């Protein structure tokens, strides 16, 4: 294999030829990713998954006329004129309970004891609530009147047969599973979750859970990326740190997955091997983006899969993931590609300065209803992101915003 260090078109140590705009990078990415195919899951395992296609009911729910109150099933005409001062007697001829319907028919002057959800007996057209009834042995005295269909649930009142009950693209909530169960769905067609290979590179790294030792630092990007991938509906595969060896990194890039995220080794330094490997064995379409932080971010195509080269600095890694990798994973899994953060608008507490031609990701805190900028730089200071309540985007056509400007804040906490 030709090593990146002896190739004449080695991208390292030459700087970025040009920096792609964020909009151009997103446009390229959106054109390369598509929703994955569907799989059938048992109903109980489908919570949180995305429906791959519309689900229609094959049945009416309910499939029978039912009582909507505890009381007595009656003919409404038999209660006409009943009041506390003019009680009308009705003979109780049986009972209709949920799952145990009354087998006969309600005739004139008759009533059947019933409960909420039970089938309304034939001949009855209303339910007289127990609150307006005086029970006297095998008869009742109606102390109020009801109109036809009062306290009665009709066939298909909840769900009608052949109707669409849930639309494709919906992320299933607990109540959705209840509804699907009510129509007899045993399996649910959902979008397959993207398999995301995380390739964390660097000879200077120790595995997560270790203690820093001398010049060795502990991998922080791996656990962060695994959590981000899970948040966005993907299945993270991260077997461990890959050393700065071209063969090992190439093997990792080619391991089975739907998309590959490389953490570290994505810039133009001597140890940044991944860009050269993608160039040699696939297509390095984007390398260097006009944004801060995360400018070393790259994207390409290898073995039919998108490869996203994320910077090694933790805040840059987080930022680039949210702008690009997370967007791709969400789209592949059938979710909305847009930012998954709650948003609000509030005024800046002090000015925020930027540079025209570059998009800035400004970490901020919310203090007394105002937005306090924390940092734009400091890409290696992960604590700046943990101290932040969220971030503000400063577009590439702006020099920033003066104090008091109302800005949109993307909140890290849901």
Order of alpha helices (4+ residues) and beta strands (2+ residues): alpha-beta-beta-beta-beta-beta-beta-beta-beta-beta-beta-beta-alpha-beta-beta-beta-beta-alpha-beta-alpha-beta-alpha-beta-beta-beta-beta-alpha-alpha-beta-beta-beta-beta-alpha-beta-beta-beta
